[in-house]
Amino acid sequence: MIDFSTHYLGLKLKGPIMVSSTPLSESIDNIRRMEDAGAAAVVLTSLFEEQLILESRALDEDLSRGTESFAESLHYLPELSDYRMTHEVYLEHLRRAKDAVNIPILASLNGVTKGGWVRFARDIEQAGADAIELNTYALATDCGQTSSNVEMQLVELVESVCSVVKIPVSIKLSQFYTSLPFVAHSLQEAGARGVALFNRFYQADFDIEALDVRPSLHFSSPSELLPRLHAAAILYGHLNVDIAITGGVHSAEDVLKSIMAGASMTMMASALHIHGIEHIRRVLADMRLWLEKHEYNSLWEMRGCLSRRSVPDTSSFDRGNYIKTLSSYSMRQTVDAF
């Protein structure tokens, strides 16, 4: 019998697949189905920082005041109706999810500043969440905002949340930091217990006929996995935080690669929207066949075997891979020409 058990954020989990934050988890029946299919844990859909701001009645009134003169101010933040849950509804949904299943339930907070997060983090802990995932999404649009400012803001946010709760906190990171190892180490020092690599930013699309910028959503594809594998392989063994890979995880091969890179956990969302919640069961079955064929007894035997610190030639993680890739492609093109 293959041992699929793993650890993430200090939680002992029955397998390596967690459901990432997705609207699918807004249904208690779906969460039960996720557990039945083999999900080791579920991250609930995110509660947004802007939502907490708008739910402050005084601030909401201030934002509305004077809009007759400055109509554009109505568009600074989404309307409350754009959000699926108020924070009270979110807490009740969290309690119901905890009562419905035996696997860990993680809450997800999406934002970039401290705002009302510190208070709400306490509420989440009291409602029974097993951990908190901070889904950080920050885009620098001001020429005066340096990369150091962005990183410091994130570290301060994590430090403030970790200081008021006892449950573990993980950070869903962007892949666009210049020095990911430095940022991850800073988050560890701030109290984070894990990092999830990486957040998928939903960029707006341009409508050239209407001359408008509109939201767009595309499911992930396995091709998005490579930068996540690369980052996990670099971080593995150099930090005391757990690593999860999220974005581009669709198959048993994707999960196996992630564990070999050094991840403790993988997260699925898009694959479940495309193939259905039962897809988790199929992926686990395929993993079991592969592990039996290659005579592994557990996932832990293979964890980190393809990380940067484990491979004899580290050039694949450095500039050497860039040179080899371009050179091999040029050579193939030359051979094909003859």
Phi and psi in degrees as GROMACS dihedral restraints (atoms count N, CA, C in turn):
[ dihedral_restraints ]
;  ai    aj    ak    al  type     phi  dphi    fc
    3     4     5     6     1   -74.8    20    10
    4     5     6     7     1   132.6    20    10
    6     7     8     9     1   -89.0    20    10
    7     8     9    10     1   108.0    20    10
    9    10    11    12     1   -89.5    20    10
   10    11    12    13     1    -5.4    20    10
   12    13    14    15     1   -62.0    20    10
   13    14    15    16     1   148.0    20    10
   15    16    17    18     1  -149.0    20    10
   16    17    18    19     1   174.8    20    10
   18    19    20    21     1  -124.4    20    10
   19    20    21    22     1   138.0    20    10
   21    22    23    24     1  -148.6    20    10
   22    23    24    25     1   125.6    20    10
   24    25    26    27     1    59.8    20    10
   25    26    27    28     1    31.7    20    10
   27    28    29    30     1    80.0    20    10
   28    29    30    31     1     0.5    20    10
   30    31    32    33     1   -95.5    20    10
   31    32    33    34     1   133.2    20    10
   33    34    35    36     1   -85.4    20    10
   34    35    36    37     1   120.3    20    10
   36    37    38    39     1  -116.6    20    10
   37    38    39    40     1   150.5    20    10
   39    40    41    42     1   -79.1    20    10
   40    41    42    43     1   -13.1    20    10
   42    43    44    45     1  -161.6    20    10
   43    44    45    46     1   177.3    20    10
   45    46    47    48     1   -95.2    20    10
   46    47    48    49     1     8.4    20    10
   48    49    50    51     1  -116.2    20    10
   49    50    51    52     1   120.6    20    10
   51    52    53    54     1  -114.9    20    10
   52    53    54    55     1   145.7    20    10
   54    55    56    57     1   -83.2    20    10
   55    56    57    58     1   121.6    20    10
   57    58    59    60     1   -74.9    20    10
   58    59    60    61     1   170.0    20    10
   60    61    62    63     1   -58.9    20    10
   61    62    63    64     1   121.8    20    10
   63    64    65    66     1  -156.7    20    10
   64    65    66    67     1   149.8    20    10
   66    67    68    69     1   -57.9    20    10
   67    68    69    70     1   -18.9    20    10
   69    70    71    72     1   -57.5    20    10
   70    71    72    73     1   -30.9    20    10
   72    73    74    75     1   -80.9    20    10
   73    74    75    76     1     2.7    20    10
   75    76    77    78     1   -75.6    20    10
   76    77    78    79     1   -10.1    20    10
   78    79    80    81     1  -105.7    20    10
   79    80    81    82     1   126.2    20    10
   81    82    83    84     1   -63.3    20    10
   82    83    84    85     1   -37.8    20    10
   84    85    86    87     1   -60.8    20    10
   85    86    87    88     1   -40.2    20    10
   87    88    89    90     1   -64.3    20    10
   88    89    90    91     1   -39.8    20    10
   90    91    92    93     1   -63.2    20    10
   91    92    93    94     1   -39.5    20    10
   93    94    95    96     1   -62.4    20    10
   94    95    96    97     1   -42.3    20    10
   96    97    98    99     1   -63.7    20    10
   97    98    99   100     1   -37.1    20    10
   99   100   101   102     1   -62.5    20    10
  100   101   102   103     1   -44.4    20    10
  102   103   104   105     1   -62.5    20    10
  103   104   105   106     1   -45.3    20    10
  105   106   107   108     1   -62.6    20    10
  106   107   108   109     1   -33.5    20    10
  108   109   110   111     1   -77.7    20    10
  109   110   111   112     1   -12.5    20    10
  111   112   113   114     1   116.1    20    10
  112   113   114   115     1     4.9    20    10
  114   115   116   117     1   -61.0    20    10
  115   116   117   118     1   135.8    20    10
  117   118   119   120     1   -85.0    20    10
  118   119   120   121     1   -21.4    20    10
  120   121   122   123     1  -167.2    20    10
  121   122   123   124     1   165.7    20    10
  123   124   125   126     1  -133.8    20    10
  124   125   126   127     1   131.2    20    10
  126   127   128   129     1   -96.1    20    10
  127   128   129   130     1   121.3    20    10
  129   130   131   132     1   -67.4    20    10
  130   131   132   133     1   161.2    20    10
  132   133   134   135     1   -56.6    20    10
  133   134   135   136     1   153.3    20    10
  135   136   137   138     1   -77.4    20    10
  136   137   138   139     1   147.2    20    10
  138   139   140   141     1  -102.2    20    10
  139   140   141   142     1   132.2    20    10
  141   142   143   144     1   -95.9    20    10
  142   143   144   145     1   144.5    20    10
  144   145   146   147     1   -56.4    20    10
  145   146   147   148     1   -42.6    20    10
  147   148   149   150     1   -61.1    20    10
  148   149   150   151     1   -32.6    20    10
  150   151   152   153     1   -65.4    20    10
  151   152   153   154     1   -43.0    20    10
  153   154   155   156     1   -64.2    20    10
  154   155   156   157     1   -36.2    20    10
  156   157   158   159     1   -65.9    20    10
  157   158   159   160     1   -47.4    20    10
  159   160   161   162     1   -66.7    20    10
  160   161   162   163     1   -24.5    20    10
  162   163   164   165     1   -77.8    20    10
  163   164   165   166     1    -6.0    20    10
  165   166   167   168     1   -79.7    20    10
  166   167   168   169     1   110.1    20    10
  168   169   170   171     1   -59.5    20    10
  169   170   171   172     1   -40.7    20    10
  171   172   173   174     1   -62.7    20    10
  172   173   174   175     1   -44.1    20    10
  174   175   176   177     1   -68.5    20    10
  175   176   177   178     1   -37.0    20    10
  177   178   179   180     1   -61.1    20    10
  178   179   180   181     1   -40.7    20    10
  180   181   182   183     1   -67.1    20    10
  181   182   183   184     1   -38.4    20    10
  183   184   185   186     1   -63.9    20    10
  184   185   186   187     1   -39.2    20    10
  186   187   188   189     1   -66.2    20    10
  187   188   189   190     1   -34.1    20    10
  189   190   191   192     1   -79.4    20    10
  190   191   192   193     1   -29.3    20    10
  192   193   194   195     1   -64.3    20    10
  193   194   195   196     1   129.1    20    10
  195   196   197   198     1    86.4    20    10
  196   197   198   199     1     4.8    20    10
  198   199   200   201     1   -69.3    20    10
  199   200   201   202     1   -15.8    20    10
  201   202   203   204     1   -64.5    20    10
  202   203   204   205     1   -32.6    20    10
  204   205   206   207     1   -88.5    20    10
  205   206   207   208     1   -31.9    20    10
  207   208   209   210     1  -126.5    20    10
  208   209   210   211     1    76.8    20    10
  210   211   212   213     1   -61.2    20    10
  211   212   213   214     1   -28.5    20    10
  213   214   215   216     1   -65.0    20    10
  214   215   216   217     1   -20.3    20    10
  216   217   218   219     1   -65.8    20    10
  217   218   219   220     1   -19.5    20    10
  219   220   221   222     1   -65.5    20    10
  220   221   222   223     1   -20.3    20    10
  222   223   224   225     1  -100.3    20    10
  223   224   225   226     1     4.4    20    10
  225   226   227   228     1   -64.8    20    10
  226   227   228   229     1   -37.6    20    10
  228   229   230   231     1  -131.2    20    10
  229   230   231   232     1   152.9    20    10
  231   232   233   234     1   -64.0    20    10
  232   233   234   235     1   158.1    20    10
  234   235   236   237     1   -70.0    20    10
  235   236   237   238     1   153.7    20    10
  237   238   239   240     1   -58.2    20    10
  238   239   240   241     1   -31.4    20    10
  240   241   242   243     1   -67.4    20    10
  241   242   243   244     1   -14.9    20    10
  243   244   245   246     1   -74.4    20    10
  244   245   246   247     1   -15.4    20    10
  246   247   248   249     1   -98.1    20    10
  247   248   249   250     1   145.2    20    10
  249   250   251   252     1   -78.3    20    10
  250   251   252   253     1   -33.2    20    10
  252   253   254   255     1  -133.2    20    10
  253   254   255   256     1   139.0    20    10
  255   256   257   258     1   -76.0    20    10
  256   257   258   259     1   167.4    20    10
  258   259   260   261     1   -69.0    20    10
  259   260   261   262     1   -29.1    20    10
  261   262   263   264     1   -69.2    20    10
  262   263   264   265     1   -41.3    20    10
  264   265   266   267     1   -63.8    20    10
  265   266   267   268     1   -37.9    20    10
  267   268   269   270     1   -61.3    20    10
  268   269   270   271     1   -45.8    20    10
  270   271   272   273     1   -63.3    20    10
  271   272   273   274     1   -40.4    20    10
  273   274   275   276     1   -66.8    20    10
  274   275   276   277     1   -38.8    20    10
  276   277   278   279     1   -63.9    20    10
  277   278   279   280     1   -39.0    20    10
  279   280   281   282     1   -61.2    20    10
  280   281   282   283     1   -45.5    20    10
  282   283   284   285     1   -61.8    20    10
  283   284   285   286     1   -42.9    20    10
  285   286   287   288     1   -66.4    20    10
  286   287   288   289     1   -38.8    20    10
  288   289   290   291     1   -64.3    20    10
  289   290   291   292     1   -41.8    20    10
  291   292   293   294     1   -62.0    20    10
  292   293   294   295     1   -38.4    20    10
  294   295   296   297     1   -73.2    20    10
  295   296   297   298     1   -24.8    20    10
  297   298   299   300     1   -84.3    20    10
  298   299   300   301     1   -26.9    20    10
  300   301   302   303     1  -133.9    20    10
  301   302   303   304     1   169.6    20    10
  303   304   305   306     1  -106.0    20    10
  304   305   306   307     1    -3.2    20    10
  306   307   308   309     1   -89.1    20    10
  307   308   309   310     1   157.9    20    10
  309   310   311   312     1   -61.8    20    10
  310   311   312   313     1   143.6    20    10
  312   313   314   315     1  -117.5    20    10
  313   314   315   316     1   124.0    20    10
  315   316   317   318     1  -106.2    20    10
  316   317   318   319     1   140.1    20    10
  318   319   320   321     1   -89.8    20    10
  319   320   321   322     1   153.9    20    10
  321   322   323   324     1  -126.1    20    10
  322   323   324   325     1   126.6    20    10
  324   325   326   327     1  -115.4    20    10
  325   326   327   328     1   128.5    20    10
  327   328   329   330     1  -114.0    20    10
  328   329   330   331     1   117.8    20    10
  330   331   332   333     1   172.8    20    10
  331   332   333   334     1  -164.3    20    10
  333   334   335   336     1  -144.5    20    10
  334   335   336   337     1   -13.6    20    10
  336   337   338   339     1  -116.6    20    10
  337   338   339   340     1   167.3    20    10
  339   340   341   342     1   -64.7    20    10
  340   341   342   343     1   -45.0    20    10
  342   343   344   345     1    40.8    20    10
  343   344   345   346     1  -131.7    20    10
  345   346   347   348     1   -93.5    20    10
  346   347   348   349     1    13.1    20    10
  348   349   350   351     1   -65.1    20    10
  349   350   351   352     1   -38.0    20    10
  351   352   353   354     1   -61.1    20    10
  352   353   354   355     1   -47.7    20    10
  354   355   356   357     1   -64.0    20    10
  355   356   357   358     1   -43.7    20    10
  357   358   359   360     1   -70.8    20    10
  358   359   360   361     1   -30.2    20    10
  360   361   362   363     1   -60.7    20    10
  361   362   363   364     1   -39.0    20    10
  363   364   365   366     1   -63.3    20    10
  364   365   366   367     1   -43.6    20    10
  366   367   368   369     1   -60.6    20    10
  367   368   369   370     1   -41.1    20    10
  369   370   371   372     1   -62.6    20    10
  370   371   372   373     1   -42.9    20    10
  372   373   374   375     1   -62.5    20    10
  373   374   375   376     1   -44.3    20    10
  375   376   377   378     1   -66.5    20    10
  376   377   378   379     1   -28.1    20    10
  378   379   380   381     1   -76.2    20    10
  379   380   381   382     1   -10.6    20    10
  381   382   383   384     1   109.6    20    10
  382   383   384   385     1     7.7    20    10
  384   385   386   387     1   -59.4    20    10
  385   386   387   388     1   141.4    20    10
  387   388   389   390     1   -80.8    20    10
  388   389   390   391     1   -22.3    20    10
  390   391   392   393     1  -166.5    20    10
  391   392   393   394     1   168.7    20    10
  393   394   395   396     1  -122.5    20    10
  394   395   396   397     1   132.8    20    10
  396   397   398   399     1  -107.3    20    10
  397   398   399   400     1   120.5    20    10
  399   400   401   402     1   -89.5    20    10
  400   401   402   403     1   109.5    20    10
  402   403   404   405     1   -91.6    20    10
  403   404   405   406     1    89.4    20    10
  405   406   407   408     1   -85.4    20    10
  406   407   408   409     1   130.9    20    10
  408   409   410   411     1  -140.2    20    10
  409   410   411   412     1   100.1    20    10
  411   412   413   414     1  -132.0    20    10
  412   413   414   415     1   128.5    20    10
  414   415   416   417     1  -118.6    20    10
  415   416   417   418     1   123.2    20    10
  417   418   419   420     1   -77.5    20    10
  418   419   420   421     1   118.0    20    10
  420   421   422   423     1  -120.1    20    10
  421   422   423   424     1    -1.1    20    10
  423   424   425   426     1  -106.5    20    10
  424   425   426   427     1   126.5    20    10
  426   427   428   429     1   -62.0    20    10
  427   428   429   430     1   -20.5    20    10
  429   430   431   432     1   -87.8    20    10
  430   431   432   433     1    -4.4    20    10
  432   433   434   435     1   -92.7    20    10
  433   434   435   436     1   115.6    20    10
  435   436   437   438     1   -86.4    20    10
  436   437   438   439     1   164.4    20    10
  438   439   440   441     1   -61.8    20    10
  439   440   441   442     1   -34.7    20    10
  441   442   443   444     1   -63.5    20    10
  442   443   444   445     1   -37.8    20    10
  444   445   446   447     1   -61.8    20    10
  445   446   447   448     1   -44.4    20    10
  447   448   449   450     1   -62.5    20    10
  448   449   450   451     1   -45.2    20    10
  450   451   452   453     1   -66.6    20    10
  451   452   453   454     1   -41.2    20    10
  453   454   455   456     1   -65.0    20    10
  454   455   456   457     1   -38.5    20    10
  456   457   458   459     1   -60.9    20    10
  457   458   459   460     1   -42.0    20    10
  459   460   461   462     1   -65.1    20    10
  460   461   462   463     1   -46.5    20    10
  462   463   464   465     1   -61.8    20    10
  463   464   465   466     1   -41.4    20    10
  465   466   467   468     1   -64.5    20    10
  466   467   468   469     1   -38.9    20    10
  468   469   470   471     1   -60.8    20    10
  469   470   471   472     1   -49.1    20    10
  471   472   473   474     1   -62.8    20    10
  472   473   474   475     1   -42.9    20    10
  474   475   476   477     1   -62.3    20    10
  475   476   477   478     1   -40.6    20    10
  477   478   479   480     1   -67.5    20    10
  478   479   480   481     1   -39.5    20    10
  480   481   482   483     1   -70.9    20    10
  481   482   483   484     1   -45.7    20    10
  483   484   485   486     1   -63.9    20    10
  484   485   486   487     1   -25.5    20    10
  486   487   488   489     1   -75.8    20    10
  487   488   489   490     1   -15.8    20    10
  489   490   491   492     1  -113.0    20    10
  490   491   492   493     1    -4.3    20    10
  492   493   494   495     1  -126.4    20    10
  493   494   495   496     1   154.4    20    10
  495   496   497   498     1   -98.8    20    10
  496   497   498   499     1   -20.6    20    10
  498   499   500   501     1   -72.6    20    10
  499   500   501   502     1   153.6    20    10
  501   502   503   504     1   -67.2    20    10
  502   503   504   505     1   150.4    20    10
  504   505   506   507     1  -122.8    20    10
  505   506   507   508     1   130.5    20    10
  507   508   509   510     1  -116.2    20    10
  508   509   510   511     1   158.5    20    10
  510   511   512   513     1  -120.9    20    10
  511   512   513   514     1   123.7    20    10
  513   514   515   516     1   -89.3    20    10
  514   515   516   517     1   108.4    20    10
  516   517   518   519     1   -95.8    20    10
  517   518   519   520     1   156.1    20    10
  519   520   521   522     1   -78.9    20    10
  520   521   522   523     1   154.1    20    10
  522   523   524   525     1   -92.4    20    10
  523   524   525   526     1     7.1    20    10
  525   526   527   528     1  -101.2    20    10
  526   527   528   529     1    12.4    20    10
  528   529   530   531     1   -73.4    20    10
  529   530   531   532     1   140.3    20    10
  531   532   533   534     1   -63.5    20    10
  532   533   534   535     1   -42.9    20    10
  534   535   536   537     1  -123.9    20    10
  535   536   537   538     1    87.8    20    10
  537   538   539   540     1   -60.4    20    10
  538   539   540   541     1   -41.1    20    10
  540   541   542   543     1   -58.4    20    10
  541   542   543   544     1   -39.6    20    10
  543   544   545   546     1   -65.4    20    10
  544   545   546   547     1   -45.2    20    10
  546   547   548   549     1   -62.4    20    10
  547   548   549   550     1   -45.3    20    10
  549   550   551   552     1   -62.8    20    10
  550   551   552   553     1   -40.2    20    10
  552   553   554   555     1   -66.2    20    10
  553   554   555   556     1   -39.2    20    10
  555   556   557   558     1   -63.2    20    10
  556   557   558   559     1   -38.3    20    10
  558   559   560   561     1   -68.6    20    10
  559   560   561   562     1   -36.9    20    10
  561   562   563   564     1   -59.8    20    10
  562   563   564   565     1   -45.4    20    10
  564   565   566   567     1   -63.9    20    10
  565   566   567   568     1   -29.2    20    10
  567   568   569   570     1   -79.4    20    10
  568   569   570   571     1    -8.6    20    10
  570   571   572   573     1   116.1    20    10
  571   572   573   574     1    -1.3    20    10
  573   574   575   576     1   -65.1    20    10
  574   575   576   577     1   143.4    20    10
  576   577   578   579     1  -102.2    20    10
  577   578   579   580     1   -12.2    20    10
  579   580   581   582     1  -161.3    20    10
  580   581   582   583     1   162.0    20    10
  582   583   584   585     1  -130.9    20    10
  583   584   585   586     1   140.5    20    10
  585   586   587   588     1  -111.0    20    10
  586   587   588   589     1   127.9    20    10
  588   589   590   591     1  -116.1    20    10
  589   590   591   592     1   114.2    20    10
  591   592   593   594     1  -134.3    20    10
  592   593   594   595     1   167.2    20    10
  594   595   596   597     1   -66.9    20    10
  595   596   597   598     1   137.2    20    10
  597   598   599   600     1   -97.3    20    10
  598   599   600   601     1   109.5    20    10
  600   601   602   603     1   -79.3    20    10
  601   602   603   604     1   131.6    20    10
  603   604   605   606     1   -93.5    20    10
  604   605   606   607     1    97.6    20    10
  606   607   608   609     1   -80.2    20    10
  607   608   609   610     1   142.5    20    10
  609   610   611   612     1   -70.3    20    10
  610   611   612   613     1   149.2    20    10
  612   613   614   615     1  -102.8    20    10
  613   614   615   616     1   158.0    20    10
  615   616   617   618     1  -101.0    20    10
  616   617   618   619     1   125.0    20    10
  618   619   620   621     1   -95.3    20    10
  619   620   621   622     1   104.9    20    10
  621   622   623   624     1   -77.2    20    10
  622   623   624   625     1   -16.3    20    10
  624   625   626   627     1   -83.5    20    10
  625   626   627   628     1   -46.1    20    10
  627   628   629   630     1   -86.1    20    10
  628   629   630   631     1    -6.8    20    10
  630   631   632   633     1    51.8    20    10
  631   632   633   634     1    54.4    20    10
  633   634   635   636     1  -135.9    20    10
  634   635   636   637     1   156.8    20    10
  636   637   638   639     1  -110.5    20    10
  637   638   639   640     1   121.2    20    10
  639   640   641   642     1  -125.3    20    10
  640   641   642   643     1   149.6    20    10
  642   643   644   645     1   -61.4    20    10
  643   644   645   646     1   148.0    20    10
  645   646   647   648     1  -141.9    20    10
  646   647   648   649     1   147.6    20    10
  648   649   650   651     1  -136.1    20    10
  649   650   651   652     1   128.2    20    10
  651   652   653   654     1  -129.2    20    10
  652   653   654   655     1   136.0    20    10
  654   655   656   657     1   -66.9    20    10
  655   656   657   658     1   154.6    20    10
  657   658   659   660     1   -70.9    20    10
  658   659   660   661     1   162.1    20    10
  660   661   662   663     1  -129.6    20    10
  661   662   663   664     1   159.1    20    10
  663   664   665   666     1   -57.6    20    10
  664   665   666   667     1   -22.5    20    10
  666   667   668   669     1   -64.9    20    10
  667   668   669   670     1   -19.3    20    10
  669   670   671   672     1   -79.2    20    10
  670   671   672   673     1    -6.2    20    10
  672   673   674   675     1   -72.2    20    10
  673   674   675   676     1   -32.1    20    10
  675   676   677   678     1   -56.1    20    10
  676   677   678   679     1   -49.9    20    10
  678   679   680   681     1   -63.1    20    10
  679   680   681   682     1   -26.7    20    10
  681   682   683   684     1   -73.0    20    10
  682   683   684   685     1   -41.9    20    10
  684   685   686   687     1   -60.9    20    10
  685   686   687   688     1   -44.5    20    10
  687   688   689   690     1   -59.9    20    10
  688   689   690   691     1   -47.2    20    10
  690   691   692   693     1   -65.8    20    10
  691   692   693   694     1   -43.8    20    10
  693   694   695   696     1   -61.9    20    10
  694   695   696   697     1   -40.9    20    10
  696   697   698   699     1   -65.2    20    10
  697   698   699   700     1   -30.9    20    10
  699   700   701   702     1   -75.7    20    10
  700   701   702   703     1   -40.3    20    10
  702   703   704   705     1   -76.4    20    10
  703   704   705   706     1   -30.6    20    10
  705   706   707   708     1   -57.5    20    10
  706   707   708   709     1   130.9    20    10
  708   709   710   711     1    87.2    20    10
  709   710   711   712     1    -5.9    20    10
  711   712   713   714     1  -113.8    20    10
  712   713   714   715     1    -1.3    20    10
  714   715   716   717     1  -134.3    20    10
  715   716   717   718     1   158.3    20    10
  717   718   719   720     1  -102.8    20    10
  718   719   720   721     1    34.1    20    10
  720   721   722   723     1  -119.6    20    10
  721   722   723   724     1   151.1    20    10
  723   724   725   726     1   -79.4    20    10
  724   725   726   727     1   150.6    20    10
  726   727   728   729     1  -115.0    20    10
  727   728   729   730     1   130.8    20    10
  729   730   731   732     1  -118.9    20    10
  730   731   732   733     1   147.5    20    10
  732   733   734   735     1  -112.1    20    10
  733   734   735   736     1   126.5    20    10
  735   736   737   738     1  -137.3    20    10
  736   737   738   739     1   134.4    20    10
  738   739   740   741     1   105.6    20    10
  739   740   741   742     1   108.2    20    10
  741   742   743   744     1    92.3    20    10
  742   743   744   745     1     3.1    20    10
  744   745   746   747     1   -88.4    20    10
  745   746   747   748     1   109.3    20    10
  747   748   749   750     1  -127.1    20    10
  748   749   750   751     1   -25.4    20    10
  750   751   752   753     1  -132.6    20    10
  751   752   753   754     1   173.0    20    10
  753   754   755   756     1   -60.6    20    10
  754   755   756   757     1   -39.1    20    10
  756   757   758   759     1   -61.9    20    10
  757   758   759   760     1   -38.9    20    10
  759   760   761   762     1   -63.6    20    10
  760   761   762   763     1   -41.5    20    10
  762   763   764   765     1   -66.4    20    10
  763   764   765   766     1   -44.9    20    10
  765   766   767   768     1   -61.8    20    10
  766   767   768   769     1   -43.8    20    10
  768   769   770   771     1   -60.3    20    10
  769   770   771   772     1   -41.1    20    10
  771   772   773   774     1   -62.4    20    10
  772   773   774   775     1   -43.6    20    10
  774   775   776   777     1   -65.9    20    10
  775   776   777   778     1   -41.0    20    10
  777   778   779   780     1   -63.8    20    10
  778   779   780   781     1   -30.5    20    10
  780   781   782   783     1   -72.7    20    10
  781   782   783   784     1   -22.6    20    10
  783   784   785   786     1   126.5    20    10
  784   785   786   787     1     1.8    20    10
  786   787   788   789     1   -72.5    20    10
  787   788   789   790     1   147.5    20    10
  789   790   791   792     1   -91.0    20    10
  790   791   792   793     1   -20.9    20    10
  792   793   794   795     1  -151.1    20    10
  793   794   795   796     1   148.0    20    10
  795   796   797   798     1  -118.4    20    10
  796   797   798   799     1   155.0    20    10
  798   799   800   801     1  -124.8    20    10
  799   800   801   802     1   138.6    20    10
  801   802   803   804     1  -122.4    20    10
  802   803   804   805     1   140.8    20    10
  804   805   806   807     1  -143.4    20    10
  805   806   807   808     1   -62.4    20    10
  807   808   809   810     1   -56.7    20    10
  808   809   810   811     1   -41.3    20    10
  810   811   812   813     1   -60.0    20    10
  811   812   813   814     1   -32.3    20    10
  813   814   815   816     1   -76.3    20    10
  814   815   816   817     1   -33.0    20    10
  816   817   818   819     1   -68.5    20    10
  817   818   819   820     1   -34.9    20    10
  819   820   821   822     1   -79.0    20    10
  820   821   822   823     1   -46.7    20    10
  822   823   824   825     1  -107.1    20    10
  823   824   825   826     1   -10.7    20    10
  825   826   827   828     1    97.0    20    10
  826   827   828   829     1   160.4    20    10
  828   829   830   831     1   -62.4    20    10
  829   830   831   832     1   -32.2    20    10
  831   832   833   834     1   -63.0    20    10
  832   833   834   835     1   -13.1    20    10
  834   835   836   837     1   -58.3    20    10
  835   836   837   838     1   -30.7    20    10
  837   838   839   840     1   -58.6    20    10
  838   839   840   841     1   -43.7    20    10
  840   841   842   843     1   -61.9    20    10
  841   842   843   844     1   -42.2    20    10
  843   844   845   846     1   -65.7    20    10
  844   845   846   847     1   -40.0    20    10
  846   847   848   849     1   -64.8    20    10
  847   848   849   850     1   -42.6    20    10
  849   850   851   852     1   -64.5    20    10
  850   851   852   853     1   -38.4    20    10
  852   853   854   855     1   -64.4    20    10
  853   854   855   856     1   -42.4    20    10
  855   856   857   858     1   -65.2    20    10
  856   857   858   859     1   -37.5    20    10
  858   859   860   861     1   -63.2    20    10
  859   860   861   862     1   -42.6    20    10
  861   862   863   864     1   -61.0    20    10
  862   863   864   865     1   -43.3    20    10
  864   865   866   867     1   -61.4    20    10
  865   866   867   868     1   -43.1    20    10
  867   868   869   870     1   -65.2    20    10
  868   869   870   871     1   -44.1    20    10
  870   871   872   873     1   -65.8    20    10
  871   872   873   874     1   -39.7    20    10
  873   874   875   876     1   -65.4    20    10
  874   875   876   877     1   -42.4    20    10
  876   877   878   879     1   -60.6    20    10
  877   878   879   880     1   -37.1    20    10
  879   880   881   882     1   -97.7    20    10
  880   881   882   883     1    12.3    20    10
  882   883   884   885     1    60.2    20    10
  883   884   885   886     1    41.7    20    10
  885   886   887   888     1   -94.3    20    10
  886   887   888   889     1   144.4    20    10
  888   889   890   891     1   -98.8    20    10
  889   890   891   892     1   -22.4    20    10
  891   892   893   894     1  -155.0    20    10
  892   893   894   895     1   162.4    20    10
  894   895   896   897     1   -66.2    20    10
  895   896   897   898     1   -33.2    20    10
  897   898   899   900     1   -63.4    20    10
  898   899   900   901     1   -24.7    20    10
  900   901   902   903     1   -65.2    20    10
  901   902   903   904     1   -26.9    20    10
  903   904   905   906     1  -106.4    20    10
  904   905   906   907     1    -8.0    20    10
  906   907   908   909     1   -60.8    20    10
  907   908   909   910     1   127.5    20    10
  909   910   911   912     1    78.1    20    10
  910   911   912   913     1     6.9    20    10
  912   913   914   915     1   -68.5    20    10
  913   914   915   916     1   -18.6    20    10
  915   916   917   918     1  -114.3    20    10
  916   917   918   919     1    19.4    20    10
  918   919   920   921     1   -73.6    20    10
  919   920   921   922     1   166.9    20    10
  921   922   923   924     1   -62.2    20    10
  922   923   924   925     1   -34.3    20    10
  924   925   926   927     1   -79.2    20    10
  925   926   927   928     1   -11.3    20    10
  927   928   929   930     1  -100.8    20    10
  928   929   930   931     1   -25.8    20    10
  930   931   932   933     1   -82.8    20    10
  931   932   933   934     1   145.4    20    10
  933   934   935   936     1   -67.5    20    10
  934   935   936   937     1   -31.3    20    10
  936   937   938   939     1  -116.4    20    10
  937   938   939   940     1   108.6    20    10
  939   940   941   942     1   -84.8    20    10
  940   941   942   943     1     0.2    20    10
  942   943   944   945     1   -62.8    20    10
  943   944   945   946     1   -23.3    20    10
  945   946   947   948     1   -64.0    20    10
  946   947   948   949     1   -21.7    20    10
  948   949   950   951     1   -99.0    20    10
  949   950   951   952     1    -1.4    20    10
  951   952   953   954     1  -118.2    20    10
  952   953   954   955     1  -157.4    20    10
  954   955   956   957     1   -67.1    20    10
  955   956   957   958     1   -21.3    20    10
  957   958   959   960     1   -58.6    20    10
  958   959   960   961     1   -37.0    20    10
  960   961   962   963     1   -66.5    20    10
  961   962   963   964     1   -36.2    20    10
  963   964   965   966     1   -61.6    20    10
  964   965   966   967     1   -45.0    20    10
  966   967   968   969     1   -67.5    20    10
  967   968   969   970     1   -46.6    20    10
  969   970   971   972     1   -62.2    20    10
  970   971   972   973     1   -41.0    20    10
  972   973   974   975     1   -63.5    20    10
  973   974   975   976     1   -48.4    20    10
  975   976   977   978     1   -67.2    20    10
  976   977   978   979     1   -38.5    20    10
  978   979   980   981     1   -66.2    20    10
  979   980   981   982     1   -43.5    20    10
  981   982   983   984     1   -65.5    20    10
  982   983   984   985     1   -35.9    20    10
  984   985   986   987     1   -67.5    20    10
  985   986   987   988     1   -42.7    20    10
  987   988   989   990     1   -61.6    20    10
  988   989   990   991     1   -40.2    20    10
  990   991   992   993     1   -66.3    20    10
  991   992   993   994     1   -39.2    20    10
  993   994   995   996     1   -64.1    20    10
  994   995   996   997     1   -41.8    20    10
  996   997   998   999     1   -62.9    20    10
  997   998   999  1000     1   -38.7    20    10
  999  1000  1001  1002     1   -66.7    20    10
 1000  1001  1002  1003     1   -43.7    20    10
 1002  1003  1004  1005     1   -63.6    20    10
 1003  1004  1005  1006     1   -42.9    20    10
 1005  1006  1007  1008     1   -63.3    20    10
 1006  1007  1008  1009     1   -30.2    20    10
 1008  1009  1010  1011     1   -67.4    20    10
 1009  1010  1011  1012     1   -25.4    20    10
